[in-house]
Amino acid sequence: MFLIYVLQIQCRDKLESEEGQEDSKTYGDLGFKCMGTKGRYLTEFLIFTAQCGGSVAYLVFIGRNLSSIFSSYGLTMVSFILILVPIEVALSWITSLSALSPFSIFADICNIIAMCFVVKENVEMVVGGDFSFSDRTAIASTVGGLPFAGGVAVFCFEGFAMTLALEGSMRERESFPKLLGKVLAGITFVYVLFGFCGYMAYGDETKDIITLNLPNNWSAIAVQCYLNRLAGIASLVPGFGTFASLVGSTVCALISFVLPASYHLTLLGPSLNLWNKSVDVFIVICGLLFAVYGTYNTVAGL
């Protein structure tokens, strides 16, 4: 993942070094330079589709959490989604990210609190329950589920389109790769810890939205309320995990692997040695294979 981010930055630096390309700051600019207008449209279409997919997935996430909390009121997941959509659409009209920064900070605090509660519940379940490591069959099972897990993982790291904008907004841009590496390492650690604790606690009964496994006590309800933060399409989605894997295996795989390596090879190809060219080609091939097989695996499991 870190390598792909770096490839994007190298491509943008190449564009900025050329006359008349100083304003090349977006992923679409890379597509335009490499493939013309069609490249820009393709890149921005994939980004748009990925963001729509992420919005729908999180609508399902919010709807399922709320419906589990307020099940006694007779409201279904679809009902909550239809209620929330107008609010989310209104929020999308706010174009200033700085205006949303206080809410973003509050959401980050809520995320930290929620994750602490979830890990606490998981640890208590492992310590106080009839835990048996041999019952956790996914640890020693076949690799058939890896494409599904890979799709979800790519979905979790789908912020590739923001790389150039973030790097360009920094005061000391040269420090971005080092900072990015630390952030990715930290996020990966949190994901692994979160997933490991959840699976150790609930085994094969682990749900795609971990809060649905929590008991109905005050801390669990607090977590579900904290995590709820986009209608019709969302109401047809079978589940958060399945849809997240589908989005990750399709457009996110293309955005995250195929396009960056292709653009890097096109823009810097003449100056690259054989090893660097081979790495780019390898990433493109692996990205395409992952997109095809991951999509097939997820669709076949619906």
Secondary structure, DSSP 8 states (H G I E B T S, - for coil): -HHHHHHHHHHHHHHHHSTT-TT--SHHHHHHHHHHHHHHHHHHHHHHHHHHHHHHHHHHHHHHHHHHHSGGGT--HHHHHHHHHHHHHHHHT---HHHHHHHHHHHHHHHHHHHHHHHHHHHHHHHHS---GGG-GGGTS-GGGHHHHHHHHHHHT-GGGGHHHHHHH-SSGGGHHHHHHHHHHHHHHHHHHHHHHHHHHHGGG--SSGGGGS-SSHHHHHHHHHH----HHHHT---HHHHHHHHIIIIIHIIIIIHHHHHHHHHHGGG--HHHHHHHHHHHHHHHHHHHHHHHHHHHT-
